């Protein structure tokens, strides 16, 4: 209690004095208890000092057992000096680690987090795991896994976090809370997003949605928002036969499914009602729902970073459903390839996207729309003029040229532009499809595909050649017939074909 009084009187001096001490368990003990519990209410400077002190003294706590092992010893009523010391160490480390998770959210600038040295300290506290599988999942999910990811994200050290968790999938046990599971997979999904590992991010966000629940968690809703945006990015270059980005995984709890689908349906009904009123000359209905509109279906059991039941943003009447319908509208604009609607949604709801931390992700979806349109038109045209393609995409020719360069470089999609820069030729098979056969594919099929590509390339080359067009016009005007047509009759026969073909 004396430590707590000293901390409350002058937290800066208290933590600065701990930084002057040699690493020890006694000094680490002064960071736990009520001191750790009050970190969430401190200023940025105090939070940074706490993180530095934790990085200095945590390694001296002799953390030799896992939380699960200590809990098992307590459950089996195993007593003894060593076990009691290990349990005290476990509890102390847990308090400090959770306090660090709160403190990193307050640190400004964020660079002080990495400079403190806390990231490798937390990484070393995580139970070691070589490889994991369904039959041998490795160490159980613990609080240090969660807070390590949170610290890395706030420090913007995504690559470091990814290297530390690569190939490991810790699984919960009896001592793991639902909140820890939700936070771990949500934060891990954010880490994979930061490393452009979209498929792994989708796996993590889908796991959040599939956690059994009887009430709707704010973390699950946040995971759904990121999930639908990432699935849009994954669908840019794939075939048209795809699952809708807003489709929920089958194991999604019914309460989560009802809430999300209900919010989307309610928004669609309001939009239709407003449209009909506007068409009839009446005044449009207000789109703002009453403040308690979702009180009967939504129970915010978790907040991502503060631990509060709700945040001021979530209580705001403007977003009674946490913006679920807004994200559905952004996805709909992407699926419909409606660039104007996409830009309108981003402009109208910029504040919500920023509060959710999804501004950059939403803009990536908007920037991917011309690319999605390009893929769509490539299935219609084999060759098309640059000017006509720019009109179809509703972009300028310079912007289209830049887009073609980006697509060709980023995805190795062999788009060809004629030497004079007037014609665009698309490959027969779109990007990220099965153009390359597997090792077990039939050699004959490979040869046929190769031959078809060569014929298509020759056809495109001839179509774009001004010399070929000139020769074709001369041949047509000279009245050379072919293919069984009667060239003596003006326009009555078949069109001229290749010479020598009967």
Secondary structure, DSSP 4 states (H G I P E B T S, - for coil): -HHHHHHHH-HHHHHHHHHTSPS-HHHHHTTSHHHHHTGGGS-HHHHHHHHHHHHHHGGGG---S-HHHHHHHHHTT---HHHHHHHHHHHHHHHHHHHHHHHTTT-SSTHHHHHHTHHHHHHHHSPP-S---SS---SBP-HHHHHHHHHHHHTT-HHHHHHHHTT---B--TT--HHHHHHHHHHHHHHHHHTT-HHHHHHHHHHHHHS--SS--HHHHHHHHHHHHHHHHHTSSS-S----TTPPPTT--HHHHHHHHHHHHHHHHHHHHHHHHHHHTPPPPP-PPPTTTTTTT------TTT--S--HHHH-GGGTTTTHHHHHHHHHHHHTT-HHHHHHHHHHTHHHHHHHT-HHHHHHHHHHHHHHHHHHHHTT-SEEEHHHHHHHHT--HHHHHHHHHHHHHHH----EE-TTS-EEE--SS-TTSS-SPPTTS-HHHHHHHHHHHHHHHHHHHHHH-HHHHHHHHHHHHTT---TT--TTSTTTSPPP--TT--
